[in-house]
Amino acid sequence: MRTFLTKLALALSLVFMPLSANADTDKPGLFINLTTDDTWAATKAIMFAHEKSLKNGHPTAIWMNVRAVYLADKKRPSHVHGLMAEKGLSVQDMLTNFMADGGVVIMCGACSKAAGLTKADYIDGVQMGDFALVESWLFNPNVTTLSW
């Protein structure tokens, strides 16, 4: 009976083991769906994406859509709450640092158009999203989606 339970436990662990998010890492990825331009919520999302996911080896993307598109506008100043305020970083600084470390920032094209923004309005490194790019993260079985 004990051998059976050991084999069953091993089989179940193999079945439920997460698959690799990409060929370069053994860790699953994270896709953050950021919809708000509230800087308190946004800085928390960006900090989590950068400090907890990306820096721990997880491929990480932030999809900025709805009102979040305003946060990457290089002409728009941002107020930052809490711990990030102590570091003197703006939302744009946080996004730039995230991308410099390998994070991906995807801007919703339809939301950008609705907001009157184009790629030229955004900080350097932002990728304009199309369905193929968003789909490659959103429907990847090795990537978890978290919304803010």
C-alpha positions as CSV (number, residue, x, y, z in Angstrom):
1,M,0.0,0.0,0.0
2,R,2.8,2.4,0.9
3,T,4.5,1.8,-2.5
4,F,1.2,2.5,-4.3
5,L,0.8,5.8,-2.4
6,T,4.4,6.8,-3.2
7,K,3.9,6.1,-6.9
8,L,0.5,7.9,-6.9
9,A,2.1,11.0,-5.3
10,L,4.9,11.0,-7.8
11,A,2.5,10.6,-10.7
12,L,0.3,13.4,-9.4
13,S,3.3,15.7,-9.0
14,L,4.3,15.1,-12.6
15,V,0.8,15.8,-13.9
16,F,0.5,19.1,-12.0
17,M,4.1,20.3,-12.5
18,P,4.0,23.7,-14.3
19,L,5.5,23.6,-17.8
20,S,8.2,26.1,-18.8
21,A,7.0,29.5,-19.9
22,N,9.8,29.8,-22.5
23,A,12.9,27.9,-23.5
24,D,15.3,30.2,-21.5
25,T,13.8,29.5,-18.1
26,D,12.3,26.7,-16.0
27,K,9.9,29.2,-14.4
28,P,6.4,30.0,-15.5
29,G,5.6,33.5,-16.7
30,L,3.4,36.3,-15.5
31,F,1.1,38.5,-17.6
32,I,-0.2,41.5,-15.7
33,N,-3.4,43.1,-17.0
34,L,-3.2,46.7,-15.9
35,T,-6.3,48.8,-16.5
36,T,-6.1,51.7,-14.2
37,D,-4.3,55.0,-14.2
38,D,-4.6,55.2,-10.4
39,T,-0.9,55.6,-9.5
40,W,-1.2,53.8,-6.2
41,A,-2.6,50.6,-7.8
42,A,-0.3,50.9,-10.9
43,T,2.9,51.4,-8.9
44,K,2.0,48.3,-6.8
45,A,1.4,46.3,-10.0
46,I,4.6,47.5,-11.7
47,M,6.7,46.9,-8.5
48,F,5.2,43.4,-8.1
49,A,5.9,42.6,-11.8
50,H,9.5,43.8,-11.5
51,E,10.6,42.9,-8.0
52,K,8.7,39.7,-7.3
53,S,8.3,38.2,-10.8
54,L,10.9,39.4,-13.2
55,K,13.8,39.5,-10.8
56,N,13.0,36.0,-9.7
57,G,13.5,34.7,-13.2
58,H,9.9,34.7,-14.4
59,P,9.2,36.0,-17.9
60,T,6.9,39.0,-17.2
61,A,4.8,41.3,-19.3
62,I,2.5,44.2,-18.3
63,W,-0.4,44.8,-20.7
64,M,-1.5,48.4,-20.2
65,N,-5.0,49.0,-21.4
66,V,-8.1,51.1,-20.7
67,R,-6.9,54.1,-18.6
68,A,-3.5,52.6,-17.9
69,V,-2.3,53.8,-21.3
70,Y,-2.0,57.3,-19.8
71,L,0.7,56.1,-17.4
72,A,3.4,55.6,-20.1
73,D,2.7,58.9,-21.7
74,K,6.1,60.7,-21.5
75,K,4.4,64.1,-21.3
76,R,2.2,63.2,-18.3
77,P,3.7,63.6,-14.8
78,S,2.9,60.9,-12.3
79,H,2.4,60.9,-8.6
80,V,3.8,57.9,-6.8
81,H,2.6,56.6,-3.4
82,G,4.2,54.7,-0.6
83,L,7.5,53.0,-0.9
84,M,8.2,54.1,-4.5
85,A,7.8,57.8,-3.5
86,E,10.8,57.3,-1.1
87,K,12.9,56.2,-4.0
88,G,11.9,59.2,-6.1
89,L,10.7,57.2,-9.0
90,S,7.9,58.1,-11.3
91,V,5.7,55.5,-13.0
92,Q,7.6,56.1,-16.2
93,D,10.9,55.5,-14.4
94,M,9.5,52.3,-12.9
95,L,8.4,51.1,-16.4
96,T,11.7,52.0,-17.9
97,N,13.6,50.1,-15.2
98,F,11.3,47.1,-15.7
99,M,12.0,47.0,-19.4
100,A,15.7,47.6,-18.9
101,D,15.8,44.4,-16.9
102,G,14.0,42.4,-19.6
103,G,10.3,43.0,-18.8
104,V,7.8,43.6,-21.6
105,V,5.4,46.5,-21.6
106,I,2.6,46.1,-24.1
107,M,0.3,49.0,-24.9
108,C,-3.3,48.4,-26.1
109,G,-3.6,49.8,-29.6
110,A,-7.4,50.4,-29.4
111,C,-7.1,52.0,-26.0
112,S,-4.3,54.2,-27.2
113,K,-6.3,55.4,-30.1
114,A,-9.3,56.1,-27.9
115,A,-7.0,58.1,-25.6
116,G,-5.5,60.1,-28.5
117,L,-2.1,58.6,-27.9
118,T,0.4,57.0,-30.4
119,K,3.7,55.1,-30.0
120,A,5.5,58.5,-30.3
121,D,3.8,59.7,-27.1
122,Y,5.0,56.7,-25.0
123,I,8.3,56.2,-23.2
124,D,11.0,54.3,-25.1
125,G,10.7,50.5,-25.1
126,V,6.9,50.2,-25.0
127,Q,5.5,47.8,-27.6
128,M,2.3,48.6,-29.3
129,G,0.1,45.5,-28.8
130,D,-1.7,43.6,-31.5
131,F,-3.7,40.5,-30.9
132,A,-0.8,38.2,-31.9
133,L,1.5,39.7,-29.2
134,V,-1.2,39.8,-26.5
135,E,-2.3,36.3,-27.4
136,S,1.3,34.9,-27.1
137,W,1.2,35.9,-23.4
138,L,-2.5,35.6,-22.5
139,F,-3.2,32.2,-23.9
140,N,0.1,30.6,-23.1
141,P,-0.6,27.7,-20.7
142,N,2.6,28.4,-18.9
143,V,1.7,32.0,-18.1
144,T,-0.5,33.2,-15.3
145,T,-2.6,36.4,-15.7
146,L,-3.0,38.8,-12.8
147,S,-5.2,41.9,-13.1
148,W,-4.9,45.3,-11.4
